[in-house]
Structures are given as structure tokens and as C-alpha cells.
Amino acid sequence: MQYYRVPNTRKYYFGYSSTPNSSYKIIGGNKKSKTALKINSESGKITVKKKTKKGSYTVTVKVTAAGNDQFNAGSKDVKVTVKVK
């Protein structure tokens, strides 16, 4: 499982080229944020629903990767903030 911070920003990128059995799930955040944001459980892509008002939306995402013969299984809770302009 790997994720890294994009240089000179507060953005993160998630990548799982070595572990195909990864999953993503929103596990925390306020009701407004959970309603406005949706996550693809297989790719981790976060989308903002249409007609979402301007503002910041923060959710906690659980990223889980299954283990294999080369890597141990693992999970990480990551706080993600999306700013809608």
C-alpha cells in the first residue's frame, strides 16, 4: 500500500499498483461532507455531487490493501479535504 503527498501542496495521491485487492470507504466526516462526496470503492476516486455549494468538505477515508506473498495486508485512515469553488 502506498500513498504520498504531492509536493508543495496539501494533496495526497493513493496508488496500489502492487496490490490489486484494495478498497476505499468513507468512514468519517460530518453529514454535509458525507452527502456531498462520493468515493469509488475500487479506485479511490472521490467525486463531488452536482450542485454542491462552495466550501470545504472533509471526510475520513479508510484505505485497505489485501496482502499477498510479497506484501502484508494493511490499512490506513486518511483525512481528505475537498474545496469546491
NORHULIN-V295811 format. One record per backbone hydrogen bond with DSSP energy under -1.0 kcal/mol. NH is the residue of the N-H (numbers start at 1). CO is the residue of the C=O. If there is no record, write none. Layout:
nh:NH co:CO
nh:NH co:CO
This chain:
nh:2 co:15
nh:4 co:13
nh:6 co:11
nh:9 co:6
nh:13 co:4
nh:15 co:2
nh:22 co:20
nh:23 co:64
nh:24 co:41
nh:25 co:62
nh:27 co:60
nh:28 co:60
nh:34 co:30
nh:35 co:31
nh:36 co:32
nh:37 co:33
nh:38 co:47
nh:40 co:45
nh:44 co:40
nh:47 co:38
nh:49 co:36
nh:52 co:49
nh:55 co:84
nh:57 co:82
nh:59 co:80
nh:60 co:28
nh:61 co:78
nh:62 co:25
nh:63 co:76
nh:64 co:23
nh:65 co:74
nh:66 co:21
nh:68 co:71
nh:74 co:65
nh:76 co:63
nh:78 co:61
nh:80 co:59
nh:82 co:57
nh:84 co:55
